[in-house]
Amino acid sequence: MWLIWKGAMTIGKPIRNSKGLMMIRYPVLTLLLFCLSVHLSLSQTFENLVEEHPRLFITSNIINDIKKRTDSDTRYAFIHEQILRNCDSLLTMSPAQEIKEGRRLLEVSRTYLKRILYLAYAYRITGQRPYFEKAKQEMLAASAFSSWNPSHYLDVAEMAMGLAIGYDWLFHDLSTAERETIASALLEKGIRTSIDKTLEHGWISSSNNWNPVCHGGLTAAAIAIFDFAPDVCTTVIKRSIEHVPEAMKEYAANGNYPEGPMYWSYGTTYNVLLVAALQTAFASDFGLLSKPGFLETANYYRHVIGPSGLYFNYSDSREIPGLNSAQFYFSKEMESPELLWQEMDILESYRNGERNFKASGISNRFLPFILLWSLDMPEVRSSNENQYIAHGTTPIAIYRSAWSDSALYLGIKAGSPSANHAHMDIGSFVFEKHGIRWAMDLGLQGYHSLESLGLGIWKKDRGSDRWKVFRNNVFSHNTLVVNDSLQNPDAFATIEKIEDDTHAFKAAINLSEIYTPQLASARRTFEVSQDQELVITDSLRTTETSNATIRWAFVTPAEVEIAKDGRAAYLSKEGQSITVKLLRPEDTSFKIYKTDPPPSDFDASNPGTRLLGFEVFSTKDSKEIIQVKLK
């Protein structure tokens, strides 16, 4: 230590600042002292670990609050009853087997997580022994697996989260031998695999959803069995606190999430689980809640759900959201009930029978956390914020005319096809009015359906199999197709919010890089008028050497009737209608392009959808203006 100290002291000189005060510029020493202080702080905090179980997520006070809340609030009582009903169904189900789907055990891991969490919750709240016995059976079955598939590390993380919760919440009812079995599985099949140098662990310092998911699952495991293996558990917890902020940097742009709303739900839920686990175990969030944009990301999520209740499902994302427990955590942490506007609508769809909670499958696997993180609330009020603009890795802009079911809603996307889980949807948009999504995104295609046929869908270069998939490439998205070519996967597009008092909303995307080398420049502008009409204007310039054929189109689930002159299209669905008018240029007309059947045998079908659009031919070295109105 003295040698390090001496070496550090020889670097740098004492200096005076502008006020004449003495300052010491010892950068290496400063770094060493900082690291030492962090180490001591963590060590001292780890000494404050709650000794008794449970120490993950739940306390006696929380249990009492849940009982009071489910007695007094019919919304929460409904969730509680559905969890118990699911648990009653689980009692007769056999544990899931160790069977992979392709390279993944993920569905199995998520099944165990859901079952153990539900059953452990039910036992902690009701004390009914059958729930404990079934949870124990599930934990022992998972503990007996040959492995939790560390080659696809999400599988390990989700299994570890499930068993950590079960071990911790049911600790005092498990026998010594049962504790030993489950703790050994968490240690050997979970924690130790994360420090196995023969395995790849790119997730440790990644910037995508794998980071919080894997760190979150392992940290929960380390907290649960801390007494069983304190040294390695300390290492795992410290590693999480150090590396999770590398992924949390993505929230800095106004809470924006680069991988789309579905992966927001996944990555952010695990990030919240990590923070909540630290809070209940150590009475500290270790500064994670204060990371720029993290709390603000709840606002992002609120905006990416449209009035129809559907996601603005850009990138790899499905269209229909489920109840999101992380949003309840944010609402409670910030004392902001308005964050739950959409969640209460979704909950109502379950209460009125439009949707059902199922014991089988993996949907709503984090449902009990809603009751752990809920507020005593009056009726939830809507927000008065009708625009959301965010930059960062995947810039987006969202406008809604009101927080009502019939409001106009517009979501537009920029960024790059090379972002994690991105599609060639740069310049694309979704559009709603009268409660109908008129311009839609087809959403993701299941990975296994493609991987099982030998397609490599995770590379992003121009020749990647990813861009052969109809739902991933430019041909299925609500943007331009130039010369029947792909977008440039290495390019990036920005969004500019335009202040204009004559419009309710106006923004533009610079698409020039995205369409290089097909076009010399490209700019797409979205304008919503005060009377709630949308005009999309594409200002293009062809290159000096090449002509360009440009396809303008969007996907719609509506029935379409094209006017005789081809200059207007009338869309109708569920008793509602809108008109789409082709304003410029004058020498083209609307047509329908098929989306189903899709181009290739490996593509997912797209029933009930079609592309409405037209083509424009532009000669070399010329300007082209394309303008369409939706009203």
Steps between C-alpha positions, in 0.01 A plus 500: 500500500787738582651446155169587337465806724854617427453452126176691508654789692766550235244572230375857478578827677336730751330787314292806585160555350368834372419609856850423627389195697741209513393191307685173460496345158574137567280317252619148580479562874153647458389193308647265760337686787167502315516126436599441862210712626255315274639167621467602864152640440383178337664287766338700778163487326525125444545465874150649524345210308170401658583184692156345505300368207319625302745766388391522134221742403261421784476593867242447773382857447452439128304182574273693735455773239403244238238349729352842576508612138335186363228541762429861407571532126310280255767546233774351713262243647438379144873454433542315830207270422636424153840408643337260746282354225808441286675340797207264551539391137875457544452253785412222255761583233827310468827697513635603161763273348854593399422531129648778288337672206791524261783659694278638775367369831343840555134397488567234763690743724221754475244232579682414821536866592129563455391191689736545794424872534123447490507208743742665742287814498185299562656319793644815658163676483260213580713251693333213314739206502424353153649812340824449693520130412450569129756782501749268667434231240568749221823624660635149557412402142690798358790433737530150352556625144837412350550873432304818451651545153776759558576512126188720479542688824153653523381147580726485806397847614127438494530161667724653766246775567222246549692272735648793691152631579374156597802422718481837674124527552459138609830466686354430844270225372767315303696225671876533537550243224259681267674831561833335425371356172350825375788720617750264335308523172493881520873501567622237253246526215459874543758718671816302426419472130525880481869486597581193289767622259418227248166672431432828321368777722457797269187591696708614799581837346253513211266793441191294417231311692728203573696711747225573757327166445811294569634721778153524651443125515845427638485780757171366632661157527806642675288688754283196566790260570751757628561304821562183298791644297572858615821559304374413153163661574675822598691491171180456300314781675791743465536408134134581439523838672806580291375385159124553488554878460664424165158393370316770695685766299249430224224661710683834511316638195177596677442140611495375140561126456687396184357149455131586483214461748497121526865484596450803724257285693756220524821689570346771717302253710821319587677828565224588744519154658872550554448839666210374711702198614785725612256729680341225706826314565734792573271802545688662209459528125876572465421807291326310221170687529680829443650394166396754234170418337421186698201629691396704195476181294159436654383796294645342185299185565182696559535669160582189293155356569242659272134584568406164345698326775759380248874554513680730260671172418816601318801265486450147635172556679157348514196722479307416817642595842429315821482637852841638589616470860796737447259784428341441840844523661571832328157631593557417865860623507406835346152520656356547149170313455460648151772262380243222538246644255552223243563232764155558646347476153681170442391375841142591416522286184574203725225588745235525229602171340662630181825336612580216738776415742622146429690268729667337201756686294724786605284810455466733800772310684584804715136569592543469882746789498212732411359434845841545663555834327150646487373824646183579687345696219197704413386474141803542275502826306641537151802710414480839329825435310415422138848486342808291563825567313816305581836456333778259596564166329152474350333842468121501502223760507143447617195725486147444627220752478359397840510224760180340375409185308409688182801733489731543204830322569820517297826321569807552279837326512854593401834347603682215328427144385822399677361570849422198717173334389448771236318457170539690175218725616680834494253771404209271580189603692183371664177698488176477698173686498151415633649213701630320188862446399490585131874484431659208684825310545484124441728444799761239568511146367587229755873432501481121515284483188792654310799355686361147463527543123864604525453875460755716682285791616735673745755655266412844366717538187332554165529133401362362827216250502326742736416723206354213297215481751197698380404629844856619564589666171389825342238345270247445782540835673325834468791679341660544158645226282745635242597298192368184667799516737559466872569790731865558590549289817797706618331840465328712764204737481417780740168656599446873513206651687380804307340782695206624298200671660286431195514123560412283798818301435783506250820294479743386233736206448821541303513181291790596274750250645237226513446517123864536398597429223153483339419867574709812546273626779172410669292671766161385631278751682190421706248779561184471708270794438288671763196317361682166545597410146838338433712604203818306416744674266810337351753743354745302288788557261632234267870453437679657206549162335186294564125508457288378792178306534347578839227298666291682764278272711363406840354179643135512604256250652208697353289427196613727216302648213698703247328788320453467125764762428744325734566818694318405818447187707220440748587285800233342721512281808258426786255766386764774477665649192773735382605637163853492362569759228794505261590869474834482311618402244214505252619227263442194720213323675433274798523123476492204739810291569457155653635417844342156514618256390843648574791476255684196643404165649679586825303824547215514749154553353332839532127432472260791470767750397610675183732779385340813359740702289626616162820537298680808375768510231754780535776577252861547604612826664147620569283600793188307590223594743262227616208606717214299650218603735319273747175643637 
